[in-house]
Amino acid sequence: MISKKYSTLFLLAFALPVVAGAQVRGIHLSWNGTSSSTTATTMAITWMSDAKGYETVCYGTDSTKLDKKLIAKEGYSADMKTYLLKATLTRLKPDTCYYYRIGDGRDGSSKIYSFKTAGKTGSNAAFTVGVWSDTQDNKGNLSFEQTDSIVAKLAAYPLHFTLHTGDIVENGSVQRSWNNFFGTAQPLNARFPFMSVTGNHDVINDRQADRFQKPFPVYYDLFNLPNDQLNYSYDYGNTHFVAINSGYAKGAEKDSLVHFKPGSPEYKWLEKDLAKARRSKYIRWIVLYCHYPMYAYGVSQVEQWQQHITPLLDKFEVDLCISGHRHVYERHQAVKAGIPTGIKDRHIYDQPAGTVYITNGSAGGSLQGTGGKDLPTMIFTPSEKIYTYGIMAISPYEIRIDVYEKTGRKIDYFTIRKGKK
Ligand SMILES: [Fe+2]
């Protein structure tokens, strides 16, 4: 006999919007390796299953002949009576399209999805990244209905992966929310690696808790990211991406527990990582992303967070910093040593002397108002409350981001130019 608590969870699990008869759900791609060739030669696949027998990934370069097989590592969530499966495909060919299916083809197997591996490290081929954040299931998005629209918009682009800057769910301890999120996002995440960072809603934000600012245990069941899954980096072509956990910076500030304090192990890791990337002959751009913004209007500005991180971004000439948390879109001037560097064209950062900062935190969570325009760094923020997503195109001499509201209307765009004009 199962307890009342477990029986409730059990019923909720089966109330999820799954295709009739399907056993496999919540499929999402990611990278989890730490070598420079990770994105070119590997792909991690994570999924859930209501029944045993769906642990096989069938894959290949011909959609009619999935002639390779890999058996996933399988776990089990007693709370949800759900199997949790993880597989990592290795020795893939760079810049190659692969097809895969979860399950051996029996009823309940997934449909066939495809993904493309990255070019070799240092490749200057252009690529496209979806940028989204704060999909949390709170008021107005209780069933991820706003997020569902954003997913559909993003999935229409020829992306190579997506960056999600945290607050994926409203409460990281509620597995039903994770189930619903990964169900909603599957049309996107099963095709493009989902490279997310944790937000304050995804981690334990009780300052009295032993694991304050660490994820709930379920996070480790559901994600398969590099390093410790909280602070990690990877190369894609000529760009180095760094994802860092900003924890619950606002609450942590009161006790001086804000992450990346100079001298801390995480600070040393970041310093070493950025230094290596900036030294590399293969890396042209560095993009860092995190949940709490470095520059923000209002209460989302956490001085200690800015003070800890921005000197490293200055030192290693990080080109772009993308954040979420505040459910608005804000774009700032390039900044160095706390000083805005100025801009001649409001849409073009031409050979900027500092890091460009944006916040793009409204892919579903309840809209919180508008950004303030009186910040010295601010270039643009919408005057209305809107849900947004971004499309980032990276080419050898330019990073371009186009930002859209949920309807598909473009609200902003900008380019960062470096090198050849
Ligand atoms: Fe947040």
Residues whose N, C-alpha, C, O or C-beta is under 5 A from the ligand:
A	BS01	LIG	D167 G199 N200 H325
